[in-house]
Amino acid sequence: MSDHTHSSPPRRISIDKQSSKAFQALLQVSEAVRATAAEAGLDRTTVELINIRVSQLNGCAYCLGLHTRTALRAGDSPRRLGILSAWRDTGLFTPTERAALALAESTTDPANATAQTSAYEAARQVLSATQISAAIWVAVTINAFNRVSIMSKHPVPPPHSK
């Protein structure tokens, strides 16, 4: 019998590589959701805010790194991204972004029925039904990717040297 008290934890299986057909299907869903969001009139910045906020809530370092870079490339500011976890306490986010963020948070914590109802009612004041659906789909999809990365322990790539 070996002593496991001093050994390192077992290496995680990269489920995206182990079950590549399932992961490819998730990538296809992601592409369809991105197109749905664009068709609904949700700009890339709003989509990336959803991706980052959900990844913050889930604690997914890999997805936070990826989507922060994407948001910056899409034109968002480091200041807004730095304040994102406290979006309710600032006027830096548009009504559309605020509605989408509330929906994303309630999608990530669906057991909180009160927050879910509140987010949905607020979203109906600002977003079309198509935009509500698209924002929820973005949140559903990033939640799935967060779980893939967290369970696989995907490493965060080092920053590029300047």
Stockholm file with secondary structure:
# STOCKHOLM 1.0

chainA/1-162         MSDHTHSSPPRRISIDKQSSKAFQALLQVSEAVRATAAEAGLDRTTVELINIRVSQLNGCAYCLGLHTRTALRAGDSPRRLGILSAWRDTGLFTPTERAALALAESTTDPANATAQTSAYEAARQVLSATQISAAIWVAVTINAFNRVSIMSKHPVPPPHSK
#=GR chainA/1-162 SS CCCCSSSCCCCCCCHHHHTHHHHHHHHHHHHHHHHHHHHHTCCHHHHHHHHHHHHHHHTCHHHHHHHHHHHHHTTCCHHHHHHGGGGGGCSCSCHHHHHHHHHHHHHHSTTCHHHHHHHHHHHHHHSCHHHHHHHHHHHHHHHHHHHHHHHHTCCCCCCCCC
#=GC SS_cons         CCCCSSSCCCCCCCHHHHTHHHHHHHHHHHHHHHHHHHHHTCCHHHHHHHHHHHHHHHTCHHHHHHHHHHHHHTTCCHHHHHHGGGGGGCSCSCHHHHHHHHHHHHHHSTTCHHHHHHHHHHHHHHSCHHHHHHHHHHHHHHHHHHHHHHHHTCCCCCCCCC
//
